[in-house]
Amino acid sequence: MSSDFGALSLRDADQQMGLISRSADVIHDQRHPSYIENTMSNLLSQRIPD
């Protein structure tokens, strides 16, 4: 729980349930492997606010 009406943040939910890694596992990354610098997990985690 947090101070904002008891709602969990997405970051907290991810840490508890592994949402980012589970999502990254089912998203097909169509980029060419030699051009990939950031994993899908890293890209998704950048989009979730703290």
N, C-alpha and C positions, 0 to 999 in steps of 0.2 A: 504494500500500500504506500501511497505517497500523500503529500499534503494537498494535492489538487483533487479534492473530493474522493479520495480513496481509489482512484483509477490507476491502474498500472500503465506505465509508459510503454511504448513499443519496444524500447531498449530493454526494459525489465522483462517483458514477456519473451523477448528473444533469448535472453540469458537463461530463463527458466525452461523454455520449451524448444530452443534451437530453431526458431522460425527461419532465420536467414539461411542456415546450412541446409535445412530441409527444402526451402524454396529454391536455393541454388542447385540442388540435386535434380529438380524436375524441370528447370529451365534449360532448354537446349541452347548452348552457346554456339552461334553460327560464325563466329570470328575465326579467322585462320590462326591456328595455334602458334605460329611463329611471330605473330604480331601482338599476342596477348601479354600485357604487362601486369594487369590486375585481374584477379580471379573474380568470378561472378559473385562469390560471397563478399569480397571486398567492395564491389560496386554496389551491391544491395545494402551493405551496412552503412555506406556513405549517405544513403537516402533516408535513414531513420534518425530522427532528431533525438537528442539526449533528454 
